[in-house]
Amino acid sequence: MNIHETLISILLVSTVFCSCTKDDEYSPQIASTILNSLFVSITDNQGKSMNNIELLDNNEFSVIEKNLKRKAKIDVVDYENVKMFSFSVDLPDIKSMKFNETKTEGSGTVGLVMNIKGTKLPMIVNFSFTTSKDANMCGGNCIRIKSIEYANKAVYPTEEMGINLIKVKFNGKNSVIEPW
């Protein structure tokens, strides 16, 4: 093989490797309005609020997105005089979204595992996507949390000003998730 053939072979191989992308790369569904904030209050089985700051400091509360295996960045916020965990749920991957024929409505899911004091609570967050039917409106689409599935039950979070709120009544594997 001469030098010309070698250079051409190297260029072809590098072009193939550089143009290949992984099929499993995460591409979130985009929208002009994104409502994926989730606030979580946690009570014990007597209904008493648990100490969120202590849980977070002792690594006794975490949220992991199942597919990406990525930990959510969690903050403790004061919402209406209640300490709550706050985090953004990853948006569904665009490849997993299901749309109607006109692509004006769609749905997608994200699997999460909420870990409280070593107890793993697997859940599915259902998102809805809507877009304005007015063709003259620019940027009029929204993706938002619609419901959360846990223990074979769908929970519809309380939504206030674009924030989704839920309450976890923590009792180990018998924990209950409900609207706030």
SULZIWO-V422926 format. One record per pair of residues at least 24 apart in sequence whose C-alpha atoms are under 7 Angstrom apart, sorted by the first residue. I is the first residue (numbers start at 1). J is the second residue. D is the distance in whole Angstrom. If there is no record, write none. Layout:
i	j	d
I	J	D
I	J	D
This chain:
i	j	d
26	93	6
27	93	5
27	94	6
28	91	5
28	92	6
28	93	4
28	94	5
29	91	6
29	92	6
29	93	6
29	94	5
31	141	6
31	142	5
31	143	6
32	139	5
32	140	7
32	141	6
32	142	6
33	141	6
33	142	5
33	143	6
34	142	6
34	143	5
34	144	6
35	143	6
35	144	5
35	145	7
35	162	6
35	163	7
36	88	5
36	89	5
36	144	6
36	145	6
37	87	6
37	88	4
37	89	6
37	163	5
37	164	6
38	86	6
38	87	6
38	88	6
38	89	7
38	163	6
38	164	5
38	165	6
39	84	6
39	85	5
39	86	5
39	87	7
39	164	6
39	165	5
39	166	6
40	84	5
40	85	5
40	86	7
40	165	6
40	166	5
40	167	6
41	83	7
41	84	5
41	85	6
41	166	7
41	167	5
41	168	6
42	167	6
42	168	5
42	169	6
42	170	7
43	168	6
43	169	5
43	170	6
44	169	6
44	170	5
44	171	6
45	169	6
45	170	6
45	171	6
52	76	7
52	83	7
52	84	7
52	85	7
60	116	6
60	117	5
60	118	7
61	115	5
61	116	5
61	117	6
62	114	6
62	115	5
62	116	7
63	112	7
63	113	6
63	114	4
63	115	6
64	112	6
64	113	5
64	114	7
65	111	6
65	112	5
65	113	7
66	111	5
66	112	5
66	113	7
104	130	6
104	131	5
104	133	7
105	129	5
105	130	5
105	131	6
106	130	7
119	172	6
119	173	7
122	150	7
123	148	7
123	149	5
123	150	5
124	148	6
124	149	5
124	150	7
125	149	6
155	179	7
